[in-house]
Amino acid sequence: MAVLVTDGDQRATLAVVRSLGRAGIRVVVGHSAAQSLAGSSRYCARRVCYPSPWERPHEFQQFLQHEMHSGDYRVLLPMTDVTTLLTAPLRAQLPASVCLPMGEEASLRRAQDKAEVVQIAERLGIAVPASFDRPPEESLEAFAARLPYPVVIKPRFSRMLRNDGWISGSVRYAQTAEELQRSYAEVAAQGVAPLVQEKIEGEGRGVFLLVWSQQLQAAFCHRRLLEKPPWGGASVLRESLPLDESLVEQSFALLRAIGWNGPAMVEYKQDRRDGKLKLMEINARFWGSLQLAIDAGLDFPLLLYRLALGERVAAQFHYRPWVRSRWRLGELDYLLAVFRHQEQVRRLAPAEASRWRALGHFLKPGTPNTRSEVLRWDDPAPGWFELKLYLRDLLRRPARALPAAKPKVLATGGSSR
């Protein structure tokens, strides 16, 4: 009996495949293309190609239902916001023998609603960035005029499925009232008023949690040392921290209030002004830096698999602090962004994101506690697969500007990629 893991192009999926495969568990990797990062791992038992969840979401759901009724699987693990949102409504239609180890659809929606998460956090006494509400009767011009800048404009939902396709909302930054009005109007055009908050400068922190049957089964703390792009995004260098019991407890209380079951990351930033950790968002799924926790000794995928099969497993909170995980091609992207996009870096990035510091970070050899996230000598194929795709993409980049900070709408029609 196998595990089907979706989104073979994700580094977190690769971490799951390596974790479960090393434990002797048969892992099938699904993706919308025949080849993928995780599918190239030696620990992948089989690959399946499904309709693109971005371009053909309903066909993707039909594929999952059919595949799960084949009798080959015990566990289904969706790995991204899109596949998680598409899989959650299928729970009642899956065979009783297949476990979907994640929260119910209603709790998933609450976790992904940034405005509701902020409201719940405030009721629990969790520090959040100052948020600015716009009453229905207030004009956008008047609203923009009274805000203290800079501010962040966040879509309430990072992903929304509409009849004509997915809307992918991105975070915007505004330094002036004019920028706020423009960005606010663009995000609101998606149909939901955005969340406007003060911009917090400081180090990113994350708490990884595994909740099962309302019990906390595992917890892990880390900090983000470098992100790409430099003004905020995916972490490319991160480090495990000693367990912060107070932070873990408040993060668990937040997930409990939402009714979440399964893996999740609660993300914070440490405000440089007062040193307080302030809540950013919840990722109600496995997170991008999953490999760091595994390298530090806390194997979340294996623990989740055992719980999904009904095993009685002791809670796990012990791991090695100060372990680092570096995504080398992500670090190269960080370096290139610092050199190529100085205007954005000056406006939006932390002061330490200078060209020479970025170059020093990239050239600095890792410590004995540093592990490469993707390239592993016992499983080299994913590293070479990623490098091939990266070089191919790099050749196309000079003619391409930074992605526009506008909502992306993908039509549901078209061919699978």
TIBA-461147 format. One record per residue (C-alpha): residue in three letters; residue number from 1; x, y, z. Coordinates in steps of 0.001 Angstrom, whole numbers, plus 500000, padded with zeros to 6 digits. Each point is the difference from the previous one (the first is absolute). Last residue first. Example, Ala and Ser with C-alpha at 12.3 -4.5 7.8 and 13.67 -1.06 7.14 Angstrom:
# TIBA-461147
ATOM  resn  resi      px      py      pz
ATOM   SER     2  513670  498940  507140
ATOM   ALA     1  498630  496560  500660
***
This chain:
# TIBA-461147
ATOM  resn  resi      px      py      pz
ATOM   ARG   417  501762  520767  481819
ATOM   SER   416  496377  499075  499407
ATOM   SER   415  498279  501531  497026
ATOM   GLY   414  497618  502874  499983
ATOM   GLY   413  496876  500986  501889
ATOM   THR   412  499818  501129  503614
ATOM   ALA   411  501349  503406  499116
ATOM   LEU   410  502761  501334  502194
ATOM   VAL   409  499529  503352  501664
ATOM   LYS   408  503009  501639  501593
ATOM   PRO   407  499388  502894  502338
ATOM   LYS   406  502479  502829  499427
ATOM   ALA   405  503436  500682  501424
ATOM   ALA   404  501680  499741  496607
ATOM   PRO   403  502673  497339  499807
ATOM   LEU   402  503477  501552  499832
ATOM   ALA   401  501022  500759  496456
ATOM   ARG   400  500674  497397  497317
ATOM   ALA   399  502436  500270  497109
ATOM   PRO   398  502974  499202  502242
ATOM   ARG   397  498094  497046  501510
ATOM   ARG   396  499753  497559  497087
ATOM   LEU   395  503461  498462  500385
ATOM   LEU   394  499356  499689  503729
ATOM   ASP   393  496954  497811  499364
ATOM   ARG   392  502029  497337  498209
ATOM   LEU   391  502697  500241  502634
ATOM   TYR   390  497427  499527  502753
ATOM   LEU   389  498325  497059  498304
ATOM   LYS   388  503310  498165  499643
ATOM   LEU   387  501034  500874  503554
ATOM   GLU   386  496736  498630  501411
ATOM   PHE   385  500417  496671  498190
ATOM   TRP   384  503647  499780  501087
ATOM   GLY   383  499025  500498  503642
ATOM   PRO   382  497054  497602  499691
ATOM   ALA   381  502334  497284  498576
ATOM   PRO   380  502576  500106  502810
ATOM   ASP   379  498362  497742  502618
ATOM   ASP   378  502805  498702  502239
ATOM   TRP   377  502092  503034  499046
ATOM   ARG   376  497217  502388  500964
ATOM   LEU   375  499264  503199  498079
ATOM   VAL   374  496598  501354  501031
ATOM   GLU   373  500236  501531  503473
ATOM   SER   372  503768  500188  500384
ATOM   ARG   371  500863  499436  503629
ATOM   THR   370  501809  502301  502431
ATOM   ASN   369  501036  498758  503464
ATOM   PRO   368  503678  499696  499057
ATOM   THR   367  499772  503683  498979
ATOM   GLY   366  499330  500951  496407
ATOM   PRO   365  502533  501719  497831
ATOM   LYS   364  499608  503758  499497
ATOM   LEU   363  499821  500859  496305
ATOM   PHE   362  496243  500677  499956
ATOM   HIS   361  499912  501881  503278
ATOM   GLY   360  502982  502141  498971
ATOM   LEU   359  498332  500861  496702
ATOM   ALA   358  496830  501061  501827
ATOM   ARG   357  502054  502045  502453
ATOM   TRP   356  501774  501652  497091
ATOM   ARG   355  496803  500847  498141
ATOM   SER   354  498142  501331  503028
ATOM   ALA   353  496973  498266  501543
ATOM   GLU   352  501004  501089  503517
ATOM   ALA   351  497648  502996  499854
ATOM   PRO   350  496933  497760  499751
ATOM   ALA   349  498238  500003  496604
ATOM   LEU   348  497175  502248  498802
ATOM   ARG   347  501146  503286  498536
ATOM   ARG   346  503747  499457  499663
ATOM   VAL   345  499550  496403  498800
ATOM   GLN   344  497285  501009  497538
ATOM   GLU   343  502276  502634  498479
ATOM   GLN   342  503030  497698  500081
ATOM   HIS   341  498395  497371  497823
ATOM   ARG   340  502848  498301  498149
ATOM   PHE   339  502680  499549  502676
ATOM   VAL   338  497706  499123  502891
ATOM   ALA   337  497806  497852  497738
ATOM   LEU   336  503012  498069  498694
ATOM   LEU   335  501154  499197  503538
ATOM   TYR   334  496547  498856  501111
ATOM   ASP   333  499668  497842  496877
ATOM   LEU   332  503387  498451  500798
ATOM   GLU   331  498784  499310  503534
ATOM   GLY   330  496944  498282  498532
ATOM   LEU   329  502324  497902  497866
ATOM   ARG   328  501880  498994  503139
ATOM   TRP   327  497052  499162  502231
ATOM   ARG   326  501720  500044  503358
ATOM   SER   325  499009  498144  503135
ATOM   ARG   324  501601  500844  503327
ATOM   VAL   323  500056  498047  503258
ATOM   TRP   322  500260  502342  503001
ATOM   PRO   321  497662  497920  502169
ATOM   ARG   320  499908  496186  499902
ATOM   TYR   319  496596  498409  500590
ATOM   HIS   318  497736  499019  502875
ATOM   PHE   317  496284  500825  499966
ATOM   GLN   316  498407  496704  499023
ATOM   ALA   315  496648  498766  501288
ATOM   ALA   314  499911  496219  500469
ATOM   VAL   313  498390  498014  497203
ATOM   ARG   312  496973  497711  500231
ATOM   GLU   311  499548  498754  496456
ATOM   GLY   310  496745  500722  498164
ATOM   LEU   309  501348  499919  496446
ATOM   ALA   308  499768  503800  499794
ATOM   LEU   307  502061  500263  503184
ATOM   ARG   306  502788  497963  498409
ATOM   TYR   305  499928  502120  496843
ATOM   LEU   304  500042  503238  502008
ATOM   LEU   303  503064  498858  501954
ATOM   LEU   302  501770  498988  496800
ATOM   PRO   301  499256  503360  498380
ATOM   PHE   300  500997  502021  503108
ATOM   ASP   299  503445  498468  500477
ATOM   LEU   298  501484  502018  502849
ATOM   GLY   297  503763  499419  500032
ATOM   ALA   296  501529  503280  498882
ATOM   ASP   295  500227  498737  496419
ATOM   ILE   294  496266  499231  500056
ATOM   ALA   293  499186  503477  501339
ATOM   LEU   292  502146  501642  497319
ATOM   GLN   291  498427  497892  497241
ATOM   LEU   290  496584  501548  500719
ATOM   SER   289  501188  503458  498930
ATOM   GLY   288  497224  500479  497438
ATOM   TRP   287  497148  499171  502384
ATOM   PHE   286  497684  497013  500357
ATOM   ARG   285  496401  501169  500134
ATOM   ALA   284  497920  502670  501735
ATOM   ASN   283  502462  502855  499479
ATOM   ILE   282  498928  502502  502636
ATOM   GLU   281  500750  503721  499790
ATOM   MET   280  502074  502958  501199
ATOM   LEU   279  499798  499948  503801
ATOM   LYS   278  502195  502411  501889
ATOM   LEU   277  503029  499029  502065
ATOM   LYS   276  500902  502911  502241
ATOM   GLY   275  503478  501561  499955
ATOM   ASP   274  498620  503530  500437
ATOM   ARG   273  501071  501913  496905
ATOM   ARG   272  501687  497125  498183
ATOM   ASP   271  496705  498103  499823
ATOM   GLN   270  500711  496277  500027
ATOM   LYS   269  497966  498566  497150
ATOM   TYR   268  497680  497032  500360
ATOM   GLU   267  498788  496978  498038
ATOM   VAL   266  497851  497145  501290
ATOM   MET   265  500809  496866  498023
ATOM   ALA   264  497478  497207  499720
ATOM   PRO   263  499770  496211  500048
ATOM   GLY   262  496731  498174  500776
ATOM   ASN   261  496763  500967  501735
ATOM   TRP   260  498815  503608  500182
ATOM   GLY   259  496979  501094  502025
ATOM   ILE   258  500718  503712  499592
ATOM   ALA   257  500142  500481  503762
ATOM   ARG   256  502287  496960  500266
ATOM   LEU   255  502316  501431  497363
ATOM   LEU   254  500275  503253  501971
ATOM   ALA   253  500479  498198  503312
ATOM   PHE   252  502778  497950  498383
ATOM   SER   251  501726  503205  498926
ATOM   GLN   250  499621  501434  503524
ATOM   GLU   249  501518  496860  501508
ATOM   VAL   248  502841  499809  497498
ATOM   LEU   247  500954  503611  500626
ATOM   SER   246  500065  499399  503769
ATOM   GLU   245  501969  496770  499613
ATOM   ASP   244  502687  501540  497808
ATOM   LEU   243  501783  496857  498796
ATOM   PRO   242  503646  500705  499288
ATOM   LEU   241  500485  501421  496510
ATOM   SER   240  500442  498293  496628
ATOM   GLU   239  501601  502115  497288
ATOM   ARG   238  498969  501318  496582
ATOM   LEU   237  501530  500945  496688
ATOM   VAL   236  497909  500238  496821
ATOM   SER   235  496731  501101  501592
ATOM   ALA   234  497172  500705  497579
ATOM   GLY   233  498779  503591  499861
ATOM   GLY   232  500807  503401  501430
ATOM   TRP   231  501934  503109  498953
ATOM   PRO   230  503076  497954  498999
ATOM   PRO   229  498039  498070  497342
ATOM   LYS   228  500850  497442  501110
ATOM   GLU   227  500552  499609  503704
ATOM   LEU   226  503068  499730  502218
ATOM   LEU   225  500436  499165  503698
ATOM   ARG   224  496551  498576  500736
ATOM   ARG   223  499691  498773  503576
ATOM   HIS   222  498937  496647  501368
ATOM   CYS   221  497801  498363  502612
ATOM   PHE   220  498680  496415  500106
ATOM   ALA   219  496902  498382  501470
ATOM   ALA   218  498575  496482  499992
ATOM   GLN   217  496910  498049  501100
ATOM   LEU   216  497821  502808  501364
ATOM   GLN   215  496635  498416  500750
ATOM   GLN   214  496640  500986  498492
ATOM   SER   213  499721  496626  498235
ATOM   TRP   212  503335  500650  498328
ATOM   VAL   211  501839  503321  499865
ATOM   LEU   210  503453  500187  498436
ATOM   LEU   209  501730  503327  500436
ATOM   PHE   208  502811  501934  498329
ATOM   VAL   207  500631  503393  501606
ATOM   GLY   206  501614  502563  497724
ATOM   ARG   205  502018  503129  500551
ATOM   GLY   204  500801  502795  497563
ATOM   GLU   203  502504  502618  501110
ATOM   GLY   202  498934  503609  500037
ATOM   GLU   201  498160  502837  498350
ATOM   ILE   200  496219  500026  500425
ATOM   LYS   199  497946  501926  497464
ATOM   GLU   198  496771  501315  501525
ATOM   GLN   197  496925  498141  498847
ATOM   VAL   196  497330  500158  497279
ATOM   LEU   195  497874  496870  499446
ATOM   PRO   194  498361  499899  496601
ATOM   ALA   193  496274  500388  499182
ATOM   VAL   192  498768  496909  498130
ATOM   GLY   191  498778  499909  496380
ATOM   GLN   190  503259  499698  498072
ATOM   ALA   189  499609  503691  499161
ATOM   ALA   188  500855  500669  503640
ATOM   VAL   187  503619  499033  499240
ATOM   GLU   186  500283  502476  497122
ATOM   ALA   185  498206  502765  501914
ATOM   TYR   184  502249  499574  503027
ATOM   SER   183  503134  500076  497836
ATOM   ARG   182  499089  503283  498279
ATOM   GLN   181  498680  501729  503081
ATOM   LEU   180  502982  498933  502095
ATOM   GLU   179  502526  501155  497408
ATOM   GLU   178  498363  503432  499891
ATOM   ALA   177  499901  500237  503788
ATOM   THR   176  503742  499393  500145
ATOM   GLN   175  502490  497274  500946
ATOM   ALA   174  497764  497111  499013
ATOM   TYR   173  500966  496333  499989
ATOM   ARG   172  498129  497199  498261
ATOM   VAL   171  499473  496337  500968
ATOM   SER   170  498931  497755  497144
ATOM   GLY   169  496617  498514  499193
ATOM   SER   168  499703  496989  497730
ATOM   ILE   167  496556  499864  498440
ATOM   TRP   166  499211  496568  498640
ATOM   GLY   165  497776  499549  496972
ATOM   ASP   164  496944  501296  498145
ATOM   ASN   163  497448  498643  502450
ATOM   ARG   162  502022  501298  502929
ATOM   LEU   161  502453  498173  502197
ATOM   MET   160  501784  502136  502575
ATOM   ARG   159  503639  499775  501086
ATOM   SER   158  501935  502289  502342
ATOM   PHE   157  496768  500889  501810
ATOM   ARG   156  499419  503242  501900
ATOM   PRO   155  502154  501808  497448
ATOM   LYS   154  502753  501855  501835
ATOM   ILE   153  500853  503682  499671
ATOM   VAL   152  503049  500918  502100
ATOM   VAL   151  500561  503496  501344
ATOM   PRO   150  502801  502555  499994
ATOM   TYR   149  498522  502387  501026
ATOM   PRO   148  497615  501225  502686
ATOM   LEU   147  496478  499981  498543
ATOM   ARG   146  497617  502988  500057
ATOM   ALA   145  500227  501038  496332
ATOM   ALA   144  499492  496484  498664
ATOM   PHE   143  496605  499686  501697
ATOM   ALA   142  498922  503418  498695
ATOM   GLU   141  500938  499039  496440
ATOM   LEU   140  498350  496592  500304
ATOM   SER   139  496777  501683  501014
ATOM   GLU   138  498514  499142  503368
ATOM   GLU   137  496394  498697  500102
ATOM   PRO   136  500983  496343  500082
ATOM   PRO   135  502367  500574  502944
ATOM   ARG   134  503675  499391  499152
ATOM   ASP   133  501792  498095  502699
ATOM   PHE   132  503680  500479  500781
ATOM   SER   131  501963  497191  501621
ATOM   ALA   130  502870  500445  502459
ATOM   PRO   129  502255  496968  499696
ATOM   VAL   128  498996  497072  502211
ATOM   ALA   127  500815  499040  503597
ATOM   ILE   126  498072  496986  501296
ATOM   GLY   125  497484  500829  502746
ATOM   LEU   124  497644  497140  499129
ATOM   ARG   123  497284  502366  498752
ATOM   GLU   122  502649  501788  497910
ATOM   ALA   121  501072  496696  498446
ATOM   ILE   120  496404  499153  499039
ATOM   GLN   119  499571  503370  498278
ATOM   VAL   118  503352  499689  498192
ATOM   VAL   117  499127  496496  498780
ATOM   GLU   116  496650  501308  498733
ATOM   ALA   115  501733  502681  497935
ATOM   LYS   114  502579  497576  498601
ATOM   ASP   113  497389  497493  498817
ATOM   GLN   112  502106  496906  499264
ATOM   ALA   111  499592  498501  503468
ATOM   ARG   110  496254  500637  499952
ATOM   ARG   109  499633  498326  496607
ATOM   LEU   108  501951  496971  501209
ATOM   SER   107  497812  499811  503094
ATOM   ALA   106  496876  499837  497811
ATOM   GLU   105  501514  497409  497627
ATOM   GLU   104  500857  497606  502806
ATOM   GLY   103  503581  499812  501205
ATOM   MET   102  502729  497808  498555
ATOM   PRO   101  501067  496372  499947
ATOM   LEU   100  497929  498717  497035
ATOM   CYS    99  499842  496293  500842
ATOM   VAL    98  498973  497425  497389
ATOM   SER    97  498306  496748  501128
ATOM   ALA    96  496607  501698  500299
ATOM   PRO    95  500109  500655  496268
ATOM   LEU    94  499981  503698  499058
ATOM   GLN    93  496745  501787  499238
ATOM   ALA    92  499496  501437  503482
ATOM   ARG    91  503473  501574  499922
ATOM   LEU    90  499646  501523  496531
ATOM   PRO    89  499340  503580  501195
ATOM   ALA    88  503540  500192  501499
ATOM   THR    87  501795  498898  496817
ATOM   LEU    86  499517  503135  497896
ATOM   LEU    85  501012  502386  502776
ATOM   THR    84  503010  497827  500866
ATOM   THR    83  501009  499786  496331
ATOM   VAL    82  499982  503793  499696
ATOM   ASP    81  501604  500809  503347
ATOM   THR    80  502797  497518  499345
ATOM   MET    79  500953  496484  501166
ATOM   PRO    78  497023  497668  499740
ATOM   LEU    77  500778  496760  501877
ATOM   LEU    76  497770  496960  499375
ATOM   VAL    75  500527  496955  502232
ATOM   ARG    74  499126  496285  499754
ATOM   TYR    73  500286  499497  496269
ATOM   ASP    72  499880  497250  497376
ATOM   GLY    71  496292  499158  500139
ATOM   SER    70  499296  501694  496662
ATOM   HIS    69  497315  502148  501641
ATOM   MET    68  502609  502637  500912
ATOM   GLU    67  500978  500378  496355
ATOM   HIS    66  496417  500576  498836
ATOM   GLN    65  499313  502591  502663
ATOM   LEU    64  503324  501715  499377
ATOM   PHE    63  499437  500124  496239
ATOM   GLN    62  496541  501494  500424
ATOM   GLN    61  501475  502723  502215
ATOM   PHE    60  502653  500790  497383
ATOM   GLU    59  497287  500120  497344
ATOM   HIS    58  498213  502604  502099
ATOM   PRO    57  503159  502062  500431
ATOM   ARG    56  501025  500135  496326
ATOM   GLU    55  502453  502917  499683
ATOM   TRP    54  501424  500291  503500
ATOM   PRO    53  499378  496412  501113
ATOM   SER    52  501723  498914  496752
ATOM   PRO    51  498603  496663  498886
ATOM   TYR    50  501902  497054  501555
ATOM   CYS    49  503266  498212  499236
ATOM   VAL    48  500920  497106  502269
ATOM   ARG    47  503518  499094  501103
ATOM   ARG    46  501092  496818  501774
ATOM   ALA    45  502190  498800  502864
ATOM   CYS    44  501596  503379  500715
ATOM   TYR    43  502907  499425  502384
ATOM   ARG    42  502606  500305  497224
ATOM   SER    41  498763  503552  499550
ATOM   SER    40  499053  501180  496499
ATOM   GLY    39  496305  500188  500892
ATOM   ALA    38  500795  502536  502703
ATOM   LEU    37  501375  502482  497466
ATOM   SER    36  497568  499137  497224
ATOM   GLN    35  499657  498119  496725
ATOM   ALA    34  496745  498900  498316
ATOM   ALA    33  498343  503356  500564
ATOM   SER    32  496898  500879  502042
ATOM   HIS    31  501462  498316  503069
ATOM   GLY    30  499404  497022  502230
ATOM   VAL    29  502694  498157  501929
ATOM   VAL    28  499339  496465  501231
ATOM   VAL    27  501727  499045  503258
ATOM   ARG    26  500445  496424  501224
ATOM   ILE    25  501139  500093  503613
ATOM   GLY    24  503391  498486  500809
ATOM   ALA    23  500945  502624  502591
ATOM   ARG    22  502426  501568  497519
ATOM   GLY    21  497063  500420  497638
ATOM   LEU    20  497929  501795  502625
ATOM   SER    19  502589  502692  500722
ATOM   ARG    18  501338  500298  496456
ATOM   VAL    17  496528  500354  498509
ATOM   VAL    16  498918  502491  502663
ATOM   ALA    15  503095  502181  499463
ATOM   LEU    14  499454  499891  496221
ATOM   THR    13  496426  501160  500550
ATOM   ALA    12  501319  502914  502083
ATOM   ARG    11  502274  500930  497100
ATOM   GLN    10  496950  500291  497748
ATOM   ASP     9  499891  498877  496350
ATOM   GLY     8  498366  496669  500849
ATOM   ASP     7  496811  501720  501049
ATOM   THR     6  498012  497109  501477
ATOM   VAL     5  501057  497186  502321
ATOM   LEU     4  498218  496658  499653
ATOM   VAL     3  500936  497612  502811
ATOM   ALA     2  500119  496304  499209
ATOM   MET     1  498575  496648  501065
***
